Amino acid sequence: MFGRRSPVFGLLALVVVPEIFAQTQPVPQFVVPAFADLTIKTRHTFGSATSGATDVLYLKGARERHEFVREHQEGIRGFATITQCDQRRVIQVNLKSQLYAVSELEDRAANFAARRPLPEEHGADVTTTFDAVDTGERRQVGRYTARRVRTTITVEPAAGANTPASTRQIDGWYIDLPSLGCSDAESTGYVVYAEMVEPVGLPDRHHDKFLGTARRGYAIEETTRFTQRTVTNVGRVELIELSEEPLDASLFDVPRDYRPALPLAGGGHDISKPDTVVNRLADYWSRFRRIAGVFFY
C-alpha cells in the first residue's frame, strides 16, 4: 500500500510527514494468517553512530512478535509488540521493566472508511514522486526468494511551501510475508520523512506521483541515503539471522512473571509504569490538573 503512514519513531526516523493516502489504493482488510515458524533478526544503524538497534520479527501461525531493542550509553532499552490475529488483540511489552499492556487490535478498514476528507483550502503545492525499480536480481534466503529493488523518493515543494525539498534513495533486498500485521495489504508501503517545520500560513497541499511501482516487501537488507539541505545521512539494515526453526508458542502470549502496565485515565497505557494504586492516583491527579488548567488559566 502506497502513501504516508501514521507516525513511526525508530532509530532511523526523523519526523513523519502528516498522513495522506492515495485515493486509488484499496482499503486493507483484516485477515488471519497461517505463518510457518520464522525468525528474522536485523541490525539498524544510522549515520556514523557506533550504537544501533536490533529488530527481531518472529512469526508462528496466526501470531507475530516484533522486538525492537536500542543500544544506549546507559544500557539496553527494548520493547516488543505481540499481535494475535486470531484473538484480535495486541500486547505491548516493556522488556526492561517487565511490564505489559493488552489492547484491541485496530480495525484498519474501519479507520480508512471513517477518514475525514482533507479541507479544500490549502497553501503551496508539494509533490512527492515514488519510483521503485526491480533490478531483476534474486537470491535465496532459506525458503524465501529475496528480490532487489531500488527506490527513489523525491519531495519537490513549490515556492512558499513549508515542506523542504529532499531525496531518499533506497537500495534493498525484500521478501514476501503475506498477511503481515493481520492485513491483506501488500507490504510495499513507504514512510516519508521530512524536517519538522512550523507551518507558516496555510498547510501545504500534498500530491503523490508514481513512476516505477515494483513490489518491495519486508526488508532484510537495505541502504538508505537521505539528502536534505545539502546534507546526506545514510541508514543501513543488515541481516543477522533468518531461521525457520520451531518457535515456542509462549513467545506469542502475555509473558510469565510480567506485571500489567498502568492504564491511563484518558485511554491507553503507560508502558513504563506498573499498575499500582499510587500510580493510578498520580495519573488521575495529573489529568485533573490539566483539565482544571483549561478552565481556570
Secondary structure, 3 states (H helix, E strand, C coil): CCCCCCCCCCCCCCEECCCCCCCCCCCCCECCCCEEEEEEEEEEEECCCCCCEEEEEEEEECEEEEEEEEEECCEEEEEEEEEECCCCEEEEEECCCCEEEEEECCCHHHHHHCCCCCCCCCCCEEEEEEEEEEEEEEEEECCEEEEEEEEEEEEEECCCCCCCCEEEEEEEEEECCCCHHHECCCCCCCCCEECCCCCCCCCCEEEEEEEEECCCCEEEEEEEEEEECCEEEEEEEEEEEEECCCCCHHHHCCCCCCEEEEECCCCCEEEEEECCHHHHHHHHHHHHHHHHHHHHC
